[in-house]
Amino acid sequence: RKFGYAIVGLGSYATKQIMPAFAGCDHAKISALVSGTPAKLEQFGTEYGVPKTHRYSYETFDRIADNPDIDAVYIILPNSMHAEYSIRAARAGKHVMCEKPMAISVAECEAMIAASRTAGKKLMIGYRSRFEPHNQLAIELARGGHVGPTRIITAEHGFPIQPGQWRLDKPLSGGGSLMDIGIYSLNAVRYLTGEEPVDVMAIESTDRADPRFRTVEDRITFLLRFPSGIEATCVSSYSSAHNSYRVIGTQGWIDMEPATPYSGHAMRVRKDGKVTDRTLPPSPKTQFAGQLDHLAQAVLNGTPVIVPGEEGLADLRVIEAIYRSAREGRPVRLQA
Ligand code: NAD
């Protein structure tokens, strides 16, 4: 029997990326759907063969506790709803996969971790790049000192955001570009170093006259210092198009551009003056299917997940420090 997920929130990412990806899974399947829109439940229920008994609204959500076909719940809702539904899922006795950002505050992340722990269930965050071969190779090369010990990392993520969506409404998003896309720069420098930053410094640039940015930030640029002496310069933006990182060591660099797209990654390495294309052939298994199967296998085998709630919490700790640094106009020290 395959591991069954209940998909919570039938929006763009759920219906265009995650649900189609189950076709490439070896261990996981869609077993239930949760939506506030009956027409979507009907449409996607029919398309994915989910019977009416396995379709829920937000009001009937807690009844998932009585459905043994649901092993885990995958939360793909606006950011401020992640904590509530993750905690309700854990209380219903289910494992949880939750989209990034894990939640909108450190306190919420801690409550989610506590709820899953009390229930004796796993909590994993949807950091899909950790299941993508170029990013896996970059981690191996960077941490393995392929271009010498890492000294500097630059990471940039941004896109020009369209008006009229929950991402621009702070009560639902928890913040602007940093919560949504800049988190990829932050998460990448953390996985490329395997370290937690100790010093944070940030500046924000937001045109508050732009109707998109009434409640959330546009650009926020931040510097991180890591215990080994590595420094990272990271860009997060809702008004410019980039998706890249570069790991610079004493003998060269590892360059990924685009670094964290859905597909089409490209990688080059410069070592001792020679540039090599390290772009890999397309992988038979997508990063989405890899992520979905990972939780299934971790539960079946009783092994830990590589991106548990603690990883989401670690990002939120730094995000809160970045916002504080930008607000107060000074560096912020994080507890080692
Ligand atoms: P979306 O707006 O397309 O979908 C959100 C869904 O939540 C919609 O179906 C909407 O109906 C539902 N919803 C329920 N209550 C709502 C409310 N009060 N207000 C607004 N919508 C409500 O958004 P999305 O792009 O699918 O993003 C959903 C989550 O997935 C976010 O946390 C986002 O950060 C994450 N995401 C992750 C990736 C990734 O690559 N890992 C990509 C896109 C989105």
Boltz pocket constraint, residues with backbone or C-beta under 6 A from the ligand:
constraints:
  - pocket:
      binder: B
      contacts: [[A, 9], [A, 10], [A, 11], [A, 12], [A, 13], [A, 14], [A, 36], [A, 75], [A, 76], [A, 77], [A, 78], [A, 79], [A, 99], [A, 100], [A, 101], [A, 126], [A, 128], [A, 166], [A, 172], [A, 179], [A, 180]]
      max_distance: 6.0
